[in-house]
């Protein structure tokens, strides 16, 4: 490799970001300035070939909720690209190694995370698919929504300008973060990201709107951000769509009221839902006509431990666990070896040991199972985890699974993408 990796400097940001745009597509001026403000220069890398920038990678500082409710510092990999003129020269591998070594050297982020435009890339660097997201196109003319009776006591208030109620929405989001592993606490500046609404990108839809759910005292208990897109068939029959951007609620009544509102918008027989949890409660409010919702899931957040011991100690376990893990990590060899994990719902320890291993797995499988959405038992059935001591798999799998599903919506993406 003849290229040189350098920390990004402010004067080079525009050239650096131009390379990302060539890889991912153009953005509008408002988006560009938002990304400029969110980029952490000292954690961003430019790959140089002479005077030309031919690759990029950036680390963003987040805290992510893990099983047990702790907000764990996590290094979010983003803005990764290699110029088409410089493929297969080891540039991506060098940037990935540099990023993980820098995170390890800093010593305060036991996890690395990303969302991927090309998810097949990251397994070889130790990332496992830790969360999935649910998308659906709900035919509201044939799907009946049944909300809790308490939803009748919720007052809804619309705001045509979503930015005007940003603080109220952020207050709800901040209270929701600890409820679901995989959600990201928003650092200052990131509250603007879910409000990105460039007119040129709307494809005929309206500007982003917001509806708030309030209780009898006037306290905001939930919100939904959405747009609508009108459409008519040849017989002038409405076939428009409601485009849900994100929705959060603090209680069942507010949650139900918001979904009922979205289902009832006139002339919009389709509700397009993206980036929802795979166990989203609306799935159980619609009766048995789920096929009319066309649900499907796709990959969302990818995760890898940067420090196996610290990562496994950072979360809790639903039942007592005492297991020795033989971990393989060819890309970050400091993680390789045997680790004894002991803990329960109150906390955990994970330390090096010479004791015989109970389970053998790679760091990629640890990442996939870390948030609890995928179990070690399922990974074992796929041939990715080996049980070396009989009975250890069942105990470890049950203790490390979570009662929550997993979410990564646009409001929590590591923008613009991992790669």
N, C-alpha and C positions, 0 to 999 in steps of 0.2 A: 504494500500500500504506500503510495507516494503522497497521500494527503496528510494534512496536519490538523489535529483537533485543538480548537482554542475556545476559551470562554468568550461568550458573546459580549461585545461592547455596544454601547448605545448608538454610536455613529453607524454601526453596521446593521442595525436592526431592520431597516427597510429592505436592504438587499437580502438579508436572512429570511425575512417574511415573504419576499417575492418568490423565493425558491419553494416555500411551502405552498404558496398559491398555485404555482405551476404544477405541483403534485396533486393538490386537492381541489383546485378551482378558485375562481376569483371571488372576493367578498366586496361588499360595499364599504364606502369610506367610514360609516359609523361603526361597522364591525372591526375594521382595521384599527381604529383608535382604541376600541375596547380591548382588543388583543394586545395592543402596545402597552396599555396600562397594566394588564394582568401578567405579562411576561416577567419572570424573575431572571434578570440578566445574569446574575452570578451563578445561576443553576442551569444555564442554557449553553449549548455547545454548537459551534459552527465547524463544519469540516471544510477545509480550504484546500484547493488545488491551485497553487500560485495565487493569483488575485481573484479567483472565482470561488464562491461558496457553492459546494456541491452536496451538502448534507446538513441536517439539523436535528436536534433533539433538545427538549426542554423538560425540566422537572418543576412541578408545581407543588406547593406546600399545602396539604390538606390534613384534616383530622377526620377519621372514618369511624362510625359506630361498629362495634364488634359484639358478638354474643356476650351478654352480661351488661351491656349498655355503656361500656367505656368508649371514649372518643380517642382513638389511637392515632398518633402522628403517622402519616402515610405519604410516601413520595409518589406523586402522580406523573407518569411519563406521558408526554404530549408532544405535538408538533414534530413528529419524526418523519423524515423523508431522506431519500438519497436520489440524486439526479439520475435520470435514465442514462446519461452518458458515463456514469461511474458505478454501475451495478457490478456485482460479483468481484469486488476488490477488497472486501472485508470491512467496508466503512460502517455499515450498520452494526456489525458485531463489535467493532471497536467502540462505537458510541454507546451501545448497550452496556458493555463492560465498564466503560468510564463512568456511566451514570450510577451503576450499582456499587462500584468501588467508592465513589464519592459519597453516596448515601451511607454506606457502611462506615466510612471514615468519620462522618459527622456524628454518628452514633445515637441519634435520637429518633430515627424512623425505622421501626422493625419491619415495615411492610412497603412493598412497591405495588402500584396499581396502574391500570390503564384501561381505556376503551379503544377498541381496534377497528379500523376500517378494513384491514386484512387480517383476520384473527389467526390464520394458519401460520403467521410469521413467529408468534411469540412463545409457542410451546418449547422451542429449542433453547430459549433463554430462561426457562423455569416458570413461566406464567401458566396458571391453570384457570379455566373458566369458573369463576366463583359465584357469579350471579347470572340469571337470565331475566329477560323482560318480556312482558306480554303485550302483543298488539292485537287489535280487533277492529272490525268494521261492523258495527251493530245496526241491524235493520230495525229501527225503532217503530216502524209501522206494524211489525209482527212480533216483536219482543215486548213482553209485559214486565214492567219493573214494579216490585213490591217492596216498599221501604218501611222502616219501623214506624209505628204510630207516633212516636215522639218527634218525628220529622215535621209533623204538622205544627209544632210549636216553634219552629225555626223561621226567622225572618231573613229573606234574601234581599240583598242590595247590590245593584249592578253599577259598575264603573266603566264607562266607555273607554277611558284612558287607563290601561292597566298600571302604568307607572304612578298614577296619582294615589294608589292604595298599596304601594310597594311595602311600606313599613308595616302595615297591618298583616300583609301576607308573610313577610319575613318573620314576624313574631310567631305566627302559627308554625311555619317551617322549622324554626329553631326549637320549638317544643316537640315537634314530631321526630326530629333526627335521632334521638336516643331510643326510639321505639322499634327500629328496624335495622339489623346489621346490613352494612353496605351503603348506608346513606352518608353523605358527606356534609360536615359542618362548613358553612360558607364563610370564608375569610373575607375581610373588607374588600370591596370591589366586585366580588363574585355575585352579589345580589343583583347586579345589572345584567348578568348573563342570561337568565331565563326570560328577560324582557326584550331580548333582541328581536326586532320586528322590522326588517328592512322592506319597504314597499315593493322593491323590485323582485323580492323573493316570495311574495304572497301568492302568486299564480292565480289571481282573481279573487282571493279571499279578502275579508275585511281586515282592518287593523286589529291587533290583539286587544281583547276585552277581558273583563274580570267580573266575577260575581262573588260576593262575600256572604257567608252564612253567619248570622248573629243570633245569640240567645235573647231571652226576654229582657236582660239587663243591658243589651246593646253590645256585649263583648263579642268580638269577632272570633268565631270558632272554626272557621274553615274558609277555603277559597277554591275557585277553579278559574284558570286562565284558558281562553279559547278564542277561536275565530270562526266565522261562518263563511261558507262559499255557496252562493246561489247557483242553481242549475235547473234546466227545464228540458223535458223531452219534446218530441215533435208534436205531441198533443197538448202541450202546455201543462203537463203534470209536473209538479215540483219533485226534484230529485237532488236537492242540495245537501250539503254536509256540514256538520259541526266538527271542528277540528280541535280536539282537546289537547292543550299543551301540557298542563300539569294540574293536579288536584291534591289538596291535603286537608284533613279535618281532624279535630281533636276528640270527637265523640261520634257515636253511631248515628245520632239524630241529624247532626250537621252533614255527615257523609251522605246519608240517604237523601236529604233535601237537595244537595248539590247535584247528585246524579239524576234525581227527578227533574230538576230544572233543565239539565242538558238534554234529557230525553224529550222534553216538551217544547223545545224551540220550534216555532211554526215554520213550515215549508222546508224543513231539514230532516228528511227521513233516514239519514245515515249519520251515525255518531262514530267518528274515526278516533280511536284510542291508541296511543302509542306510549311505550316506555312505562307500562304499569307493572306492579308486582305480579308474579305468577300465581299468587294466592289472593288476588284482589277480591274483597268481599262482594263487589257488584256481581261477580259470577254466581253468587248464591242468592241474589235478589231477583233473578230473571226467570225463575221457574225452570222448565226443562227445554226451552227452545234455544239452547246454546249454539246449535249449528247456524242459526240466523245471525250469530255474532261473528262468525268466521275467525275464531281466536287462533293465534299461532304465537309461538315464542321464538326468540332468537338470543344469541349471546349478548351479554352486556359487559359486566366488569370482569377483568382478568386480574389475578393477584398472585404474587409470589413473596414468600418470606425473604427478607434481606438478612435477618438475624433470627434463625429458627428458635432459639431459646427465648429471646425476648418476645417474639411474635406469639408463641404458644402460651406464654405467661400472661399476655395482655388480655386474653379473653377468659371467660369462665366456662364451666362444664355442667350440664344439667344433672348429672349424677356423678358419684365418685369415680375417678379414673386413676390408674397407676399402670403405665405401659411404657415399655422401652421401644423406641422407634429407631430403626436403621435407615438413615436418610442418605439418599444419593443426590448430589448436586454438582454436576460437572462444570457448570458455568461459574458458580460461586463456591469454590471448594472449601471455604471456611465453614460452610454449613454441614459438610459431609461428616458422617459418623453416627454414633449412637447417642440418643438423648432420652433421658427418663422424664416423662411427663406425669406429674401427680397433681391432682386438684379436684375441685368440686364447684358448686354454685357460688362459693365464697371467694375463690381465687385459685391460683395454680403456681407451681414451680416447674421449670424445665431446665435440666442441667446435663452436662456431659456425664457419661457413665461408661464403664467397661463391662457392665452386666450383659448377659445374653439378650438378644433382641426378641421382641414379641411380634412386631410387624416390620416389614420392609417396604419402603416406598420412596419415590423421588420427591423432590421439593415441589414439582409441578402438581402432584396429587395433594400435597399438603395445602397448596394454594387453592385448589379446587374445593377442598372440604373445609377450609378455614372458617367461612362464614356460616356453615351449617346447612346450606341449601342442597349440597350433594353429600351423601354419606360415604364413609370409608367402606361400608359393606357393598354398596353399588360399585365403587371403584375396584373392589376386590373381585366382584363378579365379572368385571370387564378385564380382569387380568392385570390391573395396574397396582394392586396392593397385595403383598404376600403375607399370609398368616403363618408365623413361625412357631407360635405357641397356641395350642387349641383353646378356644374360648376368649382369646384376647381381642379378636376382631369385633365380636358382638358387643363386648363391654365398651371398647373404645368408640365404636360407631354410634352407639346409643348416647354416650356421654357428650360427644362432640357435635351431634346434630342440634339444630336450632328449631324452636317452635315458630319462627318467623319465616316468611318467604324472603325474597331479595329483590331490591329495586335499584335501578339506575335510570332515571329519566333525564330529559334534556337539562333540567335544572341542576343535575348533579354530574353531568358528563365532564370528563377531563378534556375540555375543548382545545382545538377543534377535533382532534382524534389522535390516537396513538400512532397509527400509520395507515 
